[in-house]
Amino acid sequence: MGLRISFELTDRDLRFFRKALRQSRTAVKDAEDSEIIDAVNSVLDEIRNSEPLPDFVGKRIPELESLISMLTDEEWQLPKGDRERLLATFVYFADPEDILPDDIPVIGYLDDVIIIELVARELQHVREAYDDFCQFRDDFENGPQQNKDPVIRRDRIDRRRQQLHQRMRRRSARQKKVSLW
């Protein structure tokens, strides 16, 4: 029998977590993207191999892996602001001595999960656009046009990426406007 615990994070709480994200990225501002990605992958490997893994953490691992894929996909070319937000998230996640030290049994990753949820929600439109991009690319590569010239492939992929980047900017701007009201 599971136990459901719900709590609400106020705007003040969310500001606290956003500030922690900014501070984590500032602390390693000179780190290479690849170093940060290697660090977060290393932590993910440790988490996967640790027992027992709390379910609330295990459920977030695919989300985190998706965010890593979105960041490292060279054809997607994630915009700089979103890229920095993800790198800050990964720095925070990889830091074992964040708000709640990760070695505290059961709850050590609670703050990390909150950060992942916060960023995933803020990047909802980016994630949706990336999913559509991956689907388009897979359909293109596996469809009847799979043997096309690499230049044609690049042009079509570029065009679709640009369309999806425009869509995610429009939707994100609309979401910000609505949230201000």
C-alpha positions as CSV (number, residue, x, y, z in Angstrom):
1,M,0.0,0.0,0.0
2,G,1.5,3.3,-1.1
3,L,1.2,6.6,0.6
4,R,0.5,9.8,-1.4
5,I,1.9,13.0,0.0
6,S,1.1,16.2,-1.9
7,F,2.4,19.7,-1.2
8,E,2.2,22.9,-3.1
9,L,5.2,25.0,-3.9
10,T,4.4,28.7,-3.8
11,D,5.9,31.3,-6.2
12,R,8.4,32.1,-3.4
13,D,9.4,28.4,-3.2
14,L,9.8,28.3,-6.9
15,R,12.0,31.4,-6.8
16,F,14.1,29.7,-4.2
17,F,14.7,26.6,-6.5
18,R,15.3,28.8,-9.6
19,K,17.9,30.8,-7.6
20,A,19.6,27.5,-6.6
21,L,19.7,26.5,-10.3
22,R,21.3,29.8,-11.2
23,Q,23.9,29.5,-8.4
24,S,24.8,25.9,-9.4
25,R,25.5,27.0,-13.0
26,T,27.4,30.1,-11.8
27,A,29.6,27.9,-9.6
28,V,30.8,25.9,-12.6
29,K,30.5,28.6,-15.3
30,D,33.8,27.6,-16.8
31,A,32.9,23.9,-17.1
32,E,32.6,22.5,-20.6
33,D,29.1,21.2,-21.6
34,S,30.6,17.7,-22.1
35,E,32.0,17.7,-18.5
36,I,28.5,18.5,-17.2
37,I,26.9,15.9,-19.3
38,D,29.4,13.3,-18.3
39,A,28.8,14.2,-14.6
40,V,25.1,13.8,-14.8
41,N,25.4,10.5,-16.7
42,S,27.7,9.3,-14.0
43,V,25.2,10.2,-11.3
44,L,22.4,8.5,-13.3
45,D,24.5,5.3,-13.5
46,E,25.1,5.5,-9.7
47,I,21.3,6.0,-9.1
48,R,20.4,3.1,-11.4
49,N,22.8,0.8,-9.5
50,S,21.7,1.9,-6.0
51,E,19.2,-0.2,-4.1
52,P,16.6,0.6,-3.1
53,L,15.8,3.3,-5.6
54,P,12.8,5.3,-4.5
55,D,10.0,5.1,-7.1
56,F,9.6,8.9,-7.2
57,V,13.2,9.1,-8.4
58,G,13.0,6.1,-10.8
59,K,10.0,7.7,-12.5
60,R,12.1,10.8,-13.3
61,I,15.1,9.0,-14.9
62,P,13.5,8.7,-18.3
63,E,12.5,12.4,-18.2
64,L,16.1,13.3,-17.3
65,E,17.5,11.1,-20.1
66,S,15.1,12.8,-22.5
67,L,16.4,16.2,-21.5
68,I,20.0,15.0,-22.0
69,S,19.1,13.7,-25.5
70,M,17.5,17.0,-26.3
71,L,20.6,18.9,-25.2
72,T,23.1,16.6,-27.0
73,D,21.3,16.2,-30.3
74,E,23.4,18.2,-32.7
75,E,20.7,18.4,-35.3
76,W,18.2,19.9,-32.9
77,Q,20.5,22.8,-31.9
78,L,18.7,23.8,-28.7
79,P,18.5,27.6,-28.3
80,K,21.1,29.1,-25.9
81,G,18.7,30.1,-23.1
82,D,17.1,26.7,-22.9
83,R,20.5,25.0,-23.2
84,E,21.8,27.0,-20.2
85,R,18.7,26.1,-18.2
86,L,19.3,22.4,-18.9
87,L,23.0,22.7,-18.1
88,A,22.1,24.4,-14.8
89,T,19.7,21.6,-14.0
90,F,22.3,18.9,-14.7
91,V,24.9,20.7,-12.6
92,Y,22.4,20.9,-9.7
93,F,21.4,17.2,-10.2
94,A,25.1,16.0,-10.3
95,D,26.0,17.9,-7.1
96,P,25.7,15.5,-4.2
97,E,25.8,18.4,-1.7
98,D,22.8,20.4,-3.0
99,I,19.9,21.6,-0.8
100,L,19.3,18.0,0.4
101,P,22.5,15.9,0.3
102,D,21.9,13.0,-2.0
103,D,23.2,10.4,0.5
104,I,20.2,10.9,2.9
105,P,18.2,7.7,2.4
106,V,14.8,8.0,0.6
107,I,14.6,11.8,0.5
108,G,18.1,12.8,-0.7
109,Y,16.9,13.2,-4.2
110,L,13.7,15.0,-3.4
111,D,15.1,18.4,-4.2
112,D,16.6,17.1,-7.4
113,V,13.2,15.7,-8.5
114,I,11.6,19.1,-7.8
115,I,14.2,20.8,-9.9
116,I,13.6,18.3,-12.8
117,E,9.9,18.8,-12.6
118,L,10.2,22.5,-12.5
119,V,12.5,22.6,-15.6
120,A,10.5,20.0,-17.5
121,R,7.3,22.1,-17.0
122,E,9.0,25.3,-18.0
123,L,10.4,23.5,-21.1
124,Q,7.2,21.8,-22.0
125,H,6.9,23.4,-25.4
126,V,10.5,22.8,-26.2
127,R,10.2,19.1,-25.3
128,E,7.0,18.8,-27.4
129,A,8.8,20.4,-30.4
130,Y,11.8,18.1,-29.9
131,D,9.6,15.1,-29.8
132,D,8.0,16.2,-33.1
133,F,11.5,16.8,-34.6
134,C,12.6,13.3,-33.7
135,Q,9.4,11.9,-35.1
136,F,9.9,13.8,-38.4
137,R,13.6,12.8,-38.6
138,D,12.7,9.1,-38.0
139,D,9.9,9.2,-40.5
140,F,12.2,10.9,-43.1
141,E,15.0,8.3,-42.5
142,N,12.7,5.3,-42.6
143,G,10.2,6.5,-45.2
144,P,10.2,6.2,-49.0
145,Q,12.6,9.1,-49.3
146,Q,15.3,7.3,-47.1
147,N,17.8,7.1,-50.0
148,K,17.7,10.8,-50.8
149,D,20.7,12.9,-51.2
150,P,22.3,14.0,-47.9
151,V,21.9,17.6,-48.9
152,I,18.2,17.2,-49.4
153,R,18.0,15.4,-46.0
154,R,19.9,18.3,-44.3
155,D,17.7,20.9,-45.9
156,R,14.5,19.2,-44.9
157,I,15.7,18.5,-41.3
158,D,16.9,22.2,-41.1
159,R,13.6,23.5,-42.3
160,R,11.6,21.4,-39.9
161,R,13.8,22.4,-37.0
162,Q,13.4,26.0,-37.8
163,Q,9.6,25.6,-38.0
164,L,9.5,23.8,-34.6
165,H,11.8,26.4,-33.0
166,Q,9.4,29.1,-34.1
167,R,6.5,27.2,-32.8
168,M,8.1,26.6,-29.4
169,R,9.0,30.3,-29.1
170,R,5.4,31.3,-29.9
171,R,3.9,28.9,-27.5
172,S,6.4,29.7,-24.7
173,A,5.7,33.5,-25.2
174,R,1.9,32.8,-25.1
175,Q,2.4,30.8,-21.9
176,K,4.4,33.5,-20.2
177,K,1.8,36.1,-21.2
178,V,-1.0,34.0,-19.7
179,S,1.0,33.3,-16.5
180,L,1.5,37.1,-16.0
181,W,-2.2,37.6,-15.8
